[in-house]
């Protein structure tokens, strides 16, 4: 099983103690985002977890936990978002130089092949113009290219997410035209080539193969095989968007709990709400009531090396 930690919130930035406690206790409870009365108990034992994929904008407070996680035998890699936006867009994100320093420290600690830089989503308005992105993307490539092998990009997708439309209007942000996408893609191609960075797109329907861009799997069976020599399912995760190529995983996060409070975030509605957070609770946030139904997730037998495990 692959654990996603998490598309729904930034666990390394804000909930590192909780996550570490969960793997020590070897289970987590996750509420169904569509039905909060339905809770799934997920086995986090080493025998059941093939790999963990961390998603973050700032794992500084999480770095001290990584040697402990290593000592327990867990395998992981990071999706690390580092963009060019200021606090009018990424409201509670630290200054970029601080984030860059953490990126470099993480890369030195775990290896650059296990840290994927995300420059996404790309938005354009009068402040964040194409020339602005050109300057900033080159600057970040210069700073980060020795500490990662790959950059993932995407373009802002507004239509499916009614709850971010008002925030986008206030900043005069619209979805990019095909012409704008092509111009930005060509610029990114030319800059990344100078720094020997591979570029992939995330959940993009538009074909940018002419620039050598691949379609990314953020939850990536091939990367897990390459990094850890572990075979995992290559089945597409049907719970994700049509353009998403990720393979099946289990997300243990909770929507609307990321305190970065970025206006473009697809995982929040309104202000962040992390009430009832208890680092010792099996739930990330919230409480269990007597009317909640807890289901134990059962996995099929899988083969790992010459051993068989019954996963529950």
LOTIVO-562221 format. One record per atom (N, C-alpha, C, O): x, y, z; residue in one letter. Coordinates in steps of 0.1 Angstrom, whole numbers, padded with zeros to 4 digits, always signed. Example, Ala and Ser with C-alpha at 12.3 -4.5 7.8 and 13.67 -1.06 7.14 Angstrom:
REM residues 2
+0132-0057+0078A+0123-0045+0078A+0132-0033+0078A+0142-0033+0085A+0128-0022+0071S+0137-0011+0071S+0129+0000+0079S+0134+0011+0080S
END
This chain:
REM residues 312
+0008-0012+0000X+0000+0000+0000X+0009+0013+0000X+0019+0013+0007X+0005+0022-0008X+0011+0035-0008X+0003+0045+0000X-0009+0046-0001X+0010+0052+0009X+0003+0062+0018X+0006+0076+0012X+0018+0080+0010X-0004+0084+0010X-0003+0098+0005X-0004+0107+0017X-0015+0106+0024X+0006+0115+0020X+0006+0123+0032X+0010+0137+0030X+0022+0141+0033X+0002+0146+0023X-0011+0143+0019X-0015+0153+0009X-0010+0165+0009X-0023+0149-0001X-0029+0159-0010X-0038+0169-0003X-0040+0180-0008X-0044+0165+0008X-0054+0173+0014X-0049+0184+0024X-0057+0193+0027X-0037+0182+0028X-0031+0192+0038X-0016+0190+0038X-0011+0181+0032X-0009+0199+0045X+0005+0198+0046X+0009+0192+0059X+0011+0199+0069X+0010+0178+0059X+0014+0171+0072X+0028+0174+0076X+0030+0177+0088X+0038+0174+0067X+0052+0177+0072X+0053+0191+0078X+0061+0193+0088X+0045+0201+0073X+0047+0215+0078X+0040+0216+0092X+0045+0223+0101X+0028+0210+0094X+0020+0213+0105X+0017+0201+0115X+0013+0203+0126X+0018+0189+0110X+0013+0178+0117X+0024+0166+0118X+0020+0155+0118X+0036+0170+0119X+0047+0160+0119X+0046+0151+0132X+0048+0139+0131X+0044+0157+0143X+0043+0149+0156X+0032+0139+0155X+0033+0128+0159X+0020+0144+0150X+0009+0134+0148X+0013+0123+0139X+0010+0111+0142X+0019+0126+0127X+0022+0115+0118X+0032+0105+0124X+0030+0093+0123X+0042+0110+0131X+0052+0101+0137X+0045+0092+0148X+0048+0080+0149X+0036+0098+0155X+0028+0090+0165X+0020+0079+0158X+0018+0068+0164X+0015+0083+0147X+0006+0073+0140X+0015+0061+0135X+0010+0049+0136X+0027+0063+0130X+0034+0051+0125X+0040+0044+0137X+0043+0032+0136X+0042+0051+0149X+0046+0043+0161X+0034+0034+0165X+0037+0023+0169X+0022+0039+0164X+0011+0031+0169X+0005+0022+0157X-0003+0013+0159X+0011+0024+0145X+0008+0015+0134X-0006+0015+0128X-0010+0005+0122X-0013+0026+0130X-0026+0027+0124X-0030+0042+0124X-0025+0050+0132X-0040+0045+0116X-0045+0059+0115X-0060+0057+0112X-0064+0048+0105X-0068+0067+0116X-0082+0068+0113X-0084+0080+0104X-0079+0091+0106X-0092+0078+0093X-0094+0088+0083X-0109+0089+0080X-0115+0080+0076X-0114+0101+0082X-0128+0104+0079X-0130+0105+0064X-0122+0111+0057X-0141+0100+0059X-0145+0101+0045X-0148+0116+0042X-0157+0121+0049X-0142+0122+0033X-0145+0137+0031X-0159+0139+0026X-0164+0150+0029X-0166+0129+0021X-0179+0131+0016X-0189+0127+0027X-0201+0130+0026X-0185+0119+0037X-0194+0115+0048X-0186+0113+0060X-0179+0103+0063X-0186+0123+0069X-0178+0124+0081X-0182+0114+0091X-0174+0112+0101X-0193+0107+0089X-0197+0096+0099X-0190+0083+0095X-0190+0074+0103X-0184+0083+0083X-0177+0071+0079X-0162+0072+0080X-0156+0082+0075X-0156+0064+0088X-0142+0064+0092X-0135+0051+0087X-0141+0040+0090X-0124+0052+0082X-0116+0041+0078X-0103+0039+0087X-0096+0049+0089X-0101+0028+0092X-0089+0025+0099X-0079+0018+0090X-0082+0008+0083X-0067+0025+0088X-0057+0021+0079X-0045+0016+0087X-0040+0022+0096X-0041+0004+0083X-0029-0002+0089X-0016+0005+0084X-0013+0005+0072X-0008+0010+0093X+0004+0017+0089X+0016+0009+0093X+0027+0015+0094X+0015-0004+0096X+0026-0012+0099X+0036-0012+0088X+0032-0011+0076X+0048-0015+0090X+0059-0015+0080X+0055-0026+0070X+0058-0024+0058X+0049-0037+0074X+0046-0048+0065X+0035-0044+0055X+0034-0050+0044X+0027-0034+0058X+0016-0030+0050X+0019-0018+0041X+0012-0016+0032X+0029-0010+0045X+0032+0002+0038X+0044+0000+0029X+0055-0002+0034X+0042+0001+0016X+0053+0000+0007X+0061+0013+0006X+0073+0013+0006X+0054+0024+0006X+0060+0037+0004X+0051+0048+0009X+0039+0047+0008X+0057+0059+0014X+0049+0071+0018X+0053+0082+0008X+0065+0084+0006X+0043+0089+0003X+0046+0101-0005X+0042+0113+0003X+0030+0115+0006X+0052+0122+0007X+0049+0134+0014X+0047+0146+0004X+0054+0147-0005X+0037+0154+0007X+0034+0166+0000X+0036+0178+0009X+0030+0178+0020X+0044+0188+0005X+0047+0199+0014X+0051+0211+0007X+0056+0211-0004X+0049+0223+0014X+0055+0235+0010X+0067+0239+0020X+0074+0248+0016X+0067+0233+0031X+0077+0237+0041X+0079+0226+0052X+0073+0226+0062X+0088+0216+0049X+0090+0205+0059X+0101+0208+0069X+0106+0199+0075X+0104+0221+0072X+0115+0224+0081X+0113+0217+0095X+0122+0211+0100X+0101+0218+0100X+0098+0212+0113X+0097+0197+0113X+0096+0191+0124X+0098+0191+0101X+0096+0177+0100X+0110+0170+0098X+0111+0158+0100X+0120+0177+0096X+0133+0171+0092X+0139+0163+0103X+0145+0152+0101X+0136+0167+0116X+0142+0159+0127X+0135+0145+0129X+0140+0136+0135X+0122+0144+0123X+0115+0131+0124X+0120+0121+0114X+0119+0109+0116X+0127+0126+0103X+0130+0117+0092X+0140+0106+0096X+0139+0095+0092X+0151+0109+0104X+0160+0098+0109X+0152+0088+0117X+0156+0076+0116X+0142+0092+0124X+0135+0083+0132X+0126+0074+0123X+0125+0062+0126X+0120+0080+0113X+0112+0072+0103X+0121+0063+0096X+0117+0051+0093X+0133+0067+0092X+0143+0059+0085X+0146+0046+0094X+0147+0035+0089X+0148+0049+0107X+0152+0038+0116X+0141+0028+0117X+0144+0016+0120X+0129+0032+0115X+0118+0022+0116X+0117+0014+0103X+0109+0004+0102X+0124+0019+0092X+0124+0011+0080X+0115+0016+0069X+0114+0009+0058X+0108+0027+0071X+0098+0032+0061X+0105+0039+0049X+0116+0045+0051X+0100+0037+0037X+0105+0043+0025X+0096+0054+0021X+0084+0054+0023X+0102+0065+0016X+0094+0077+0012X+0101+0086+0002X+0113+0085+0000X+0093+0094-0004X+0099+0105-0012X+0090+0117-0010X+0078+0116-0005X+0094+0129-0015X+0087+0142-0013X+0083+0148-0026X+0091+0149-0035X+0071+0153-0026X+0066+0163-0035X+0067+0177-0028X+0059+0179-0019X+0076+0185-0033X+0079+0198-0026X+0075+0210-0035X+0082+0212-0045X+0065+0217-0031X+0060+0228-0039X+0068+0241-0035X+0068+0245-0023X+0074+0247-0044X+0081+0260-0042X+0079+0269-0054X+0084+0266-0065X+0071+0279-0052X+0066+0288-0063X+0072+0301-0062X+0081+0304-0054X+0067+0311-0070X+0073+0324-0070X+0063+0334-0064X+0065+0346-0065X+0053+0330-0057X+0042+0339-0052X+0045+0345-0039X+0052+0338-0030X+0040+0357-0036X+0042+0363-0023X+0030+0360-0014X+0021+0352-0017X+0029+0367-0003X+0019+0364+0007X+0005+0369+0004X-0004+0367+0012X+0004+0376-0007X-0010+0379-0012X-0017+0367-0018X-0029+0367-0020X-0009+0357-0022X-0014+0345-0028X-0012+0333-0019X-0021+0326-0016X+0000+0332-0014X+0003+0321-0004X+0004+0328+0009X+0015+0331+0014X-0007+0329+0016X-0009+0339+0027X+0001+0336+0039X+0006+0346+0045X+0003+0324+0042X+0011+0321+0054X+0024+0313+0051X+0029+0305+0060X+0028+0314+0039X+0041+0307+0035X+0053+0316+0039X+0052+0328+0036X+0064+0310+0044X+0075+0317+0047X+0082+0324+0035X+0078+0321+0024X+0091+0333+0038X+0099+0339+0027X+0106+0328+0019X+0111+0318+0024X+0107+0330+0006X+0112+0320-0003X+0127+0316+0000X+0130+0304-0002X+0135+0325+0005X+0149+0321+0008X+0149+0311+0019X+0157+0302+0019X+0140+0312+0029X+0139+0303+0039X+0135+0289+0034X+0140+0279+0038X+0125+0289+0025X+0120+0277+0019X+0131+0270+0011X+0133+0258+0011X+0139+0278+0003X+0150+0273-0005X+0160+0266+0004X+0165+0255+0001X+0163+0272+0015X+0173+0267+0024X+0168+0253+0030X+0176+0244+0031X+0155+0252+0033X+0149+0239+0037X+0150+0229+0026X+0153+0217+0029X+0147+0233+0014X+0147+0224+0002X+0161+0218+0001X+0163+0206+0000X+0171+0226+0002X+0185+0222+0000X+0189+0212+0012X+0195+0202+0010X+0185+0216+0024X+0188+0208+0036X+0181+0194+0034X+0187+0184+0037X+0168+0194+0030X+0161+0181+0028X+0168+0172+0018X+0170+0160+0019X+0172+0179+0006X+0179+0171-0004X+0192+0165+0001X+0195+0154-0002X+0200+0173+0008X+0212+0168+0013X+0210+0156+0023X+0218+0147+0025X+0198+0157+0030X+0195+0147+0040X+0191+0134+0034X+0194+0123+0039X+0182+0134+0024X+0176+0122+0019X+0180+0118+0005X+0178+0107+0000X+0187+0128-0002X+0191+0125-0016X+0182+0132-0026X+0170+0132-0025X+0188+0138-0036X+0180+0146-0046X+0171+0138-0054X+0161+0144-0060X+0173+0125-0055X+0164+0117-0063X+0150+0114-0056X+0141+0110-0062X+0150+0118-0043X+0138+0116-0035X+0130+0129-0032X+0121+0129-0024X+0134+0139-0039X+0127+0152-0037X+0124+0158-0051X+0133+0161-0059X+0111+0159-0053X+0106+0164-0066X+0101+0178-0064X+0092+0181-0056X+0106+0187-0071X+0102+0202-0071X+0090+0204-0079X+0089+0200-0090X+0080+0210-0073X+0067+0214-0079X+0067+0229-0081X+0067+0236-0071X+0066+0234-0093X+0064+0248-0096X+0049+0249-0101X+0047+0250-0113X+0040+0248-0092X+0026+0247-0096X+0017+0252-0085X+0020+0250-0073X+0005+0257-0088X+0000+0259-0102X+0006+0272-0107X+0009+0282-0100X+0007+0273-0120X+0012+0285-0127X-0001+0294-0129X-0010+0290-0136X+0000+0306-0124X-0011+0316-0126X-0005+0328-0132X+0007+0332-0131X-0014+0335-0140X-0009+0347-0147X-0019+0359-0144X-0031+0357-0146X-0014+0370-0141X-0022+0383-0140X-0012+0394-0142X-0001+0392-0147X-0016+0406-0139X-0007+0418-0142X+0005+0417-0133X+0016+0422-0137X+0004+0411-0121X+0016+0410-0112X+0025+0398-0116X+0037+0399-0117X+0018+0387-0118X+0025+0375-0121X+0025+0372-0136X+0018+0363-0141X+0032+0381-0143X+0032+0380-0158X+0041+0369-0163X+0048+0362-0156X+0041+0367-0176X+0049+0357-0182X+0064+0361-0180X+0072+0352-0177X+0067+0373-0181X+0081+0378-0178X+0085+0375-0164X+0097+0372-0161X+0075+0377-0155X+0078+0375-0140X+0081+0360-0138X+0091+0357-0132X+0073+0351-0144X+0076+0337-0143X+0089+0333-0149X+0097+0324-0144X+0092+0339-0160X+0105+0336-0167X+0117+0339-0158X+0126+0331-0156X+0117+0351-0151X+0127+0355-0142X+0128+0346-0130X+0139+0341-0126X+0117+0343-0124X+0116+0335-0112X+0120+0321-0114X+0127+0314-0106X+0114+0315-0125X+0117+0301-0128X+0132+0299-0130X+0138+0289-0125X+0138+0308-0137X+0153+0307-0139X+0160+0308-0126X+0170+0300-0123X+0156+0317-0118X+0163+0319-0105X+0161+0306-0096X+0171+0302-0091X+0150+0300-0096X+0148+0288-0088X+0155+0276-0094X+0160+0268-0086X+0155+0276-0107X+0163+0265-0113X+0178+0266-0109X+0184+0256-0106X+0183+0278-0109X+0197+0281-0106X+0199+0276-0091X+0210+0271-0088X+0190+0279-0082X+0191+0276-0068X+0189+0261-0065X+0196+0256-0056X+0180+0254-0073X+0176+0241-0069X+0181+0230-0078X+0180+0218-0074X+0187+0233-0089X+0190+0222-0099X+0200+0212-0094X+0200+0201-0099X+0208+0216-0085X+0218+0206-0079X+0212+0198-0068X+0219+0189-0062X+0199+0200-0065X+0193+0194-0053X+0180+0186-0057X+0173+0181-0048X+0177+0185-0070X+0166+0177-0074X+0169+0173-0089X+0178+0179-0095X+0161+0164-0094X+0163+0159-0108X+0151+0163-0116X+0152+0161-0129X+0140+0167-0110X+0128+0168-0118X+0120+0180-0112X+0119+0183-0100X+0113+0187-0121X+0103+0197-0118X+0090+0194-0124X+0089+0190-0136X+0079+0195-0116X+0066+0193-0121X+0058+0206-0121X+0059+0214-0112X+0052+0208-0133X+0044+0221-0134X+0029+0217-0137X+0026+0206-0142X+0021+0227-0134X+0007+0226-0138X+0002+0241-0140X+0008+0250-0135X-0009+0242-0147X-0015+0255-0149X-0028+0256-0141X-0036+0246-0140X-0031+0267-0136X-0043+0269-0127X-0055+0264-0134X-0058+0267-0145X-0063+0256-0126X-0075+0250-0131X-0087+0255-0122X-0088+0250-0111X-0095+0264-0127X-0105+0270-0119X-0119+0264-0120X-0126+0263-0110X-0123+0260-0132X-0136+0256-0135X-0142+0245-0126X-0153+0246-0121X-0134+0235-0122X-0140+0224-0114X-0141+0228-0099X-0148+0221-0091X-0136+0240-0095X-0135+0243-0081X-0142+0257-0079X-0136+0267-0078X-0155+0256-0077X-0163+0269-0075X-0158+0277-0063X-0159+0289-0063X-0154+0270-0053X-0150+0277-0041X-0137+0285-0042X-0135+0293-0032X-0130+0284-0053X-0118+0293-0054X-0120+0304-0064X-0112+0313-0066X-0132+0304-0071X-0134+0314-0082X-0134+0328-0077X-0129+0337-0083X-0140+0331-0065X-0141+0344-0060X-0127+0350-0057X-0124+0361-0060X-0119+0341-0051X-0105+0345-0048X-0097+0348-0060X-0089+0358-0061X-0099+0340-0071X-0093+0342-0083X-0097+0356-0090X-0089+0363-0095X-0110+0359-0089X-0115+0371-0095X-0109+0383-0088X-0106+0393-0094X-0107+0382-0075X-0102+0394-0067X-0087+0397-0072X-0083+0408-0071X-0080+0387-0076X-0067+0388-0081X-0066+0389-0096X-0055+0389-0102X-0077+0390-0103X-0078+0390-0117X-0070+0379-0124X-0063+0380-0133X-0073+0367-0118X-0066+0355-0123X-0077+0347-0131X-0087+0344-0126X-0073+0343-0143X-0082+0334-0151X-0073+0322-0155X-0061+0322-0154X-0080+0312-0160X-0073+0301-0166X-0065+0306-0178X-0069+0314-0185X-0053+0300-0180X-0045+0304-0191X-0051+0300-0205X-0057+0290-0206X-0049+0308-0215X-0053+0304-0228X-0043+0294-0234X-0032+0293-0228X-0047+0287-0244X-0037+0278-0251X-0025+0285-0255X-0014+0279-0255X-0026+0297-0260X-0014+0305-0265X-0005+0308-0253X+0007+0306-0254X-0011+0312-0242X-0003+0315-0230X+0004+0302-0225X+0016+0302-0221X-0003+0291-0225X+0003+0278-0220X+0015+0275-0229X+0025+0270-0224X+0013+0276-0242X+0024+0273-0251X+0036+0282-0249X+0047+0277-0250X+0034+0295-0247X+0045+0304-0245X+0052+0300-0232X+0065+0299-0232X+0045+0298-0221X+0051+0295-0208X+0058+0281-0209X+0069+0280-0204X+0052+0272-0216X+0059+0258-0217X+0072+0259-0225X+0082+0253-0221X+0072+0267-0235X+0084+0269-0243X+0095+0275-0235X+0107+0271-0235X+0092+0285-0227X+0101+0292-0218X+0107+0282-0208X+0119+0282-0205X+0098+0275-0201X+0102+0265-0191X+0111+0255-0198X+0121+0251-0192X+0108+0250-0210X+0116+0240-0217X+0130+0246-0219X+0140+0239-0216X+0131+0258-0224X+0144+0264-0227X+0153+0266-0214X+0165+0263-0214X+0146+0271-0203X+0154+0273-0191X+0158+0260-0185X+0169+0258-0181X+0149+0250-0183X+0151+0238-0177X+0162+0230-0184X+0170+0223-0178X+0163+0231-0197X+0173+0224-0205X+0187+0229-0201X+0197+0221-0200X+0188+0242-0198X+0201+0248-0194X+0206+0241-0180X+0218+0240-0178X+0196+0238-0172X+0199+0233-0159X+0198+0217-0158X+0198+0212-0147X+0195+0211-0169X+0194+0196-0169X+0184+0191-0160X+0186+0181-0153X+0172+0198-0160X+0161+0194-0152X+0150+0188-0161X+0146+0193-0171X+0145+0176-0157X+0134+0170-0164X+0121+0177-0160X+0119+0180-0148X+0112+0179-0170X+0100+0186-0167X+0088+0176-0170X+0088+0170-0180X+0079+0176-0160X+0066+0168-0162X+0054+0177-0159X+0056+0187-0151X+0043+0174-0164X+0031+0181-0162X+0022+0173-0153X+0022+0161-0153X+0014+0180-0144X+0005+0173-0135X-0009+0176-0139X-0014+0187-0139X-0017+0165-0142X-0031+0166-0145X-0034+0175-0156X-0045+0182-0155X-0026+0176-0166X-0028+0185-0177X-0033+0176-0189X-0027+0167-0193X-0044+0180-0195X-0050+0174-0207X-0042+0178-0219X-0040+0169-0228X-0037+0190-0219X-0030+0195-0231X-0017+0187-0233X-0010+0184-0223X-0014+0184-0245X-0002+0176-0249X+0010+0186-0251X+0010+0194-0260X+0020+0184-0243X+0032+0193-0244X+0044+0184-0247X+0055+0188-0243X+0042+0173-0254X+0052+0164-0257X+0063+0170-0266X+0074+0166-0267X+0058+0180-0274X+0067+0187-0283X+0079+0194-0276X+0089+0196-0282X+0077+0196-0263X+0087+0202-0255X+0095+0192-0247X+0103+0195-0238X+0091+0179-0249X+0098+0169-0241X+0092+0167-0227X+0098+0160-0219X+0081+0173-0225X+0075+0171-0211X+0067+0158-0211X+0060+0155-0220X+0069+0151-0200X+0061+0139-0198X+0050+0142-0189X+0049+0152-0182X+0040+0133-0189X+0028+0134-0179X+0032+0128-0166X+0035+0116-0166X+0031+0135-0156X+0036+0131-0143X+0027+0121-0136X+0015+0122-0137X+0033+0112-0128X+0026+0104-0118X+0032+0109-0105X+0043+0105-0101X+0024+0117-0097X+0029+0121-0084X+0030+0109-0075X+0040+0108-0067X+0020+0100-0075X+0021+0087-0068X+0026+0078-0079X+0018+0074-0088X+0039+0074-0079X+0045+0069-0091X+0051+0055-0089X+0061+0053-0081X+0044+0045-0095X+0049+0031-0093X+0063+0029-0099X+0071+0022-0093X+0066+0036-0110X+0079+0034-0116X+0090+0040-0108X+0101+0034-0107X+0087+0052-0102X+0097+0058-0093X+0100+0050-0081X+0111+0048-0076X+0089+0044-0075X+0091+0036-0063X+0099+0023-0066X+0107+0019-0058X+0097+0018-0078X+0105+0006-0082X+0120+0010-0084X+0129+0003-0079X+0122+0022-0090X+0136+0027-0092X+0143+0030-0079X+0154+0026-0077X+0136+0037-0070X+0142+0041-0057X+0144+0030-0047X+0155+0029-0041X+0134+0021-0046X+0134+0012-0035X+0133-0003-0039X+0133-0012-0031X+0132-0005-0052X+0131-0019-0058X+0119-0026-0052X+0119-0038-0048X+0108-0018-0051X+0095-0024-0046X+0085-0023-0057X+0083-0012-0064X+0078-0034-0060X+0068-0034-0070X+0054-0031-0063X+0050-0038-0054X+0048-0021-0069X+0034-0017-0063X+0024-0017-0075X+0028-0019-0087X+0012-0016-0072X+0001-0016-0082X+0004-0005-0092X+0007+0007-0088X+0001-0008-0105X+0002+0003-0115X-0012+0007-0120X-0013+0014-0130X-0022+0004-0112X-0035+0008-0115X-0038+0023-0113X-0034+0028-0102X-0044+0030-0122X-0047+0044-0120X-0057+0046-0109X-0066+0038-0107X-0054+0056-0101X-0063+0060-0090X-0076+0067-0096X-0075+0078-0100X-0087+0059-0096X-0099+0065-0103X-0106+0075-0094X-0115+0082-0099X-0101+0077-0082X-0107+0088-0073X-0101+0102-0077X-0106+0112-0071X-0091+0102-0085X-0085+0115-0089X-0090+0120-0102X-0098+0113-0109X-0087+0132-0106X-0091+0139-0118X-0088+0131-0130X-0079+0123-0130X-0095+0133-0141X-0093+0126-0154X-0079+0127-0158X-0073+0117-0163X-0073+0138-0157X-0059+0140-0163X-0048+0135-0154X-0037+0134-0157X-0052+0130-0142X-0042+0125-0132X-0038+0111-0136X-0046+0103-0139X-0025+0109-0135X-0019+0096-0139X-0015+0088-0127X-0009+0077-0128X-0017+0093-0115X-0013+0086-0102X-0018+0072-0101X-0030+0070-0105X-0010+0064-0095X-0015+0050-0092X-0022+0051-0078X-0022+0061-0071X-0028+0040-0075X-0037+0039-0063X-0029+0041-0050X-0018+0036-0049X-0034+0050-0041X-0028+0052-0028X-0039+0055-0018X-0051+0056-0022X-0036+0056-0006X-0045+0059+0005X-0040+0072+0011X-0029+0073+0017X-0049+0083+0010X-0046+0096+0016X-0050+0096+0031X-0062+0092+0034X-0042+0101+0039X-0045+0101+0054X-0047+0115+0059X-0047+0117+0071X-0048+0125+0050X-0050+0139+0054X-0065+0143+0056X-0074+0134+0053X-0067+0155+0060X-0080+0161+0062X-0081+0174+0054X-0073+0183+0056X-0091+0176+0046X-0093+0188+0039X-0095+0200+0049X-0100+0198+0060X-0091+0212+0044X-0094+0224+0051X-0086+0225+0064X-0090+0232+0073X-0074+0219+0065X-0066+0220+0077X-0052+0225+0074X-0044+0225+0083X-0049+0229+0062X-0036+0234+0059X-0035+0249+0062X-0043+0257+0057X-0026+0253+0071X-0025+0266+0076X-0017+0275+0067X-0015+0287+0070X-0012+0270+0055X-0006+0279+0046X-0016+0289+0039X-0013+0300+0036X-0028+0284+0038X-0039+0293+0034X-0037+0299+0020X-0039+0311+0018X-0032+0292+0010X-0030+0297-0003X-0044+0299-0010X-0052+0290-0009X-0045+0310-0017X-0058+0313-0023X-0062+0303-0035X-0074+0302-0038X-0052+0297-0041X-0055+0288-0052X-0057+0274-0048X-0059+0265-0056X-0057+0271-0035X-0057+0257-0030X-0070+0250-0033X-0081+0255-0031X-0069+0238-0039X-0080+0230-0042X-0086+0222-0030X-0096+0216-0031X-0078+0222-0019X-0081+0214-0008X-0087+0222+0004X-0087+0216+0015X-0092+0234+0002X-0097+0241+0013X-0109+0250+0008X-0110+0253-0004X-0118+0252+0017X-0129+0261+0015X-0130+0271+0027X-0131+0267+0038X-0128+0284+0024X-0128+0294+0034X-0114+0293+0042X-0104+0289+0037X-0115+0298+0055X-0103+0298+0063X-0100+0284+0068X-0109+0275+0070X-0087+0281+0070X-0083+0268+0075X-0089+0265+0089X-0091+0274+0097X-0093+0253+0091X-0099+0249+0104X-0093+0236+0109X-0095+0225+0105X-0084+0238+0119X-0076+0227+0124X-0080+0225+0139X-0072+0221+0147X-0092+0229+0142X-0097+0227+0156X-0097+0212+0160X-0098+0203+0151X-0096+0210+0173X-0096+0196+0178X-0084+0188+0173X-0084+0176+0173X-0073+0195+0169X-0061+0188+0166X-0054+0183+0179X-0052+0191+0188X-0051+0170+0179X-0045+0164+0190X-0034+0155+0185X-0037+0145+0178X-0021+0158+0187X-0011+0149+0181X-0011+0135+0185X-0005+0126+0179X-0019+0132+0196X-0020+0118+0201X-0032+0111+0196X-0035+0099+0199X-0041+0118+0188X-0053+0112+0184X-0051+0104+0171X-0042+0107+0163X-0058+0093+0169X-0057+0086+0157X-0063+0094+0145X-0060+0090+0133X-0071+0104+0147X-0077+0113+0137X-0068+0125+0136X-0063+0130+0146X-0066+0130+0124X-0058+0142+0122X-0064+0154+0129X-0058+0161+0137X-0077+0156+0126X-0085+0167+0133X-0099+0161+0135X-0103+0152+0128X-0106+0167+0145X-0119+0162+0147X-0120+0152+0158X-0110+0149+0165X-0132+0147+0161X-0134+0137+0171X-0143+0126+0166X-0149+0127+0155X-0143+0115+0173X-0151+0103+0170X-0163+0104+0178X-0162+0105+0191X-0175+0102+0172X-0187+0102+0180X-0193+0088+0180X-0189+0079+0172X-0203+0086+0188X-0209+0072+0190X-0216+0068+0177X-0219+0056+0175X-0220+0077+0169X-0227+0074+0156X-0218+0071+0144X-0223+0068+0134X-0205+0073+0146X-0196+0071+0135X-0194+0056+0133X-0194+0048+0142X-0192+0052+0120X-0189+0039+0117X-0175+0037+0113X-0170+0044+0103X-0167+0028+0119X-0153+0026+0116X-0152+0013+0108X-0156+0003+0113X-0146+0014+0096X-0144+0003+0088X-0129+0000+0087X-0121+0009+0085X-0125-0013+0090X-0111-0017+0089X-0108-0020+0074X-0114-0028+0068X-0098-0013+0069X-0094-0015+0055X-0086-0028+0054X-0076-0030+0061X-0091-0036+0045X-0084-0049+0042X-0078-0049+0029X-0084-0045+0019X-0066-0053+0028X-0058-0054+0015X-0056-0068+0011X-0056-0077+0020X-0055-0071-0002X-0052-0084-0006X-0038-0088-0003X-0029-0079+0000X-0035-0101-0003X-0022-0106-0001X-0013-0100-0012X-0017-0100-0023X-0001-0096-0008X+0009-0092-0018X+0022-0099-0015X+0025-0103-0004X+0030-0100-0026X+0042-0107-0025X+0053-0096-0024X+0054-0087-0032X+0062-0098-0014X+0074-0089-0013X+0086-0097-0011X+0088-0104+0000X+0095-0098-0021X+0106-0107-0021X+0101-0121-0021X+0093-0125-0030X+0105-0129-0011X+0100-0143-0011X+0090-0145+0000X+0087-0156+0004X+0084-0134+0006X+0075-0135+0017X+0061-0131+0013X+0059-0123+0003X+0051-0136+0020X+0037-0132+0018X+0032-0125+0031X+0035-0130+0042X+0025-0114+0029X+0019-0107+0041X+0004-0107+0039X-0001-0104+0028X-0003-0109+0050X-0017-0106+0050X-0019-0092+0056X-0016-0089+0067X-0024-0083+0048X-0025-0069+0052X-0039-0066+0056X-0049-0069+0049X-0040-0059+0067X-0053-0055+0072X-0054-0040+0075X-0064-0035+0079X
END
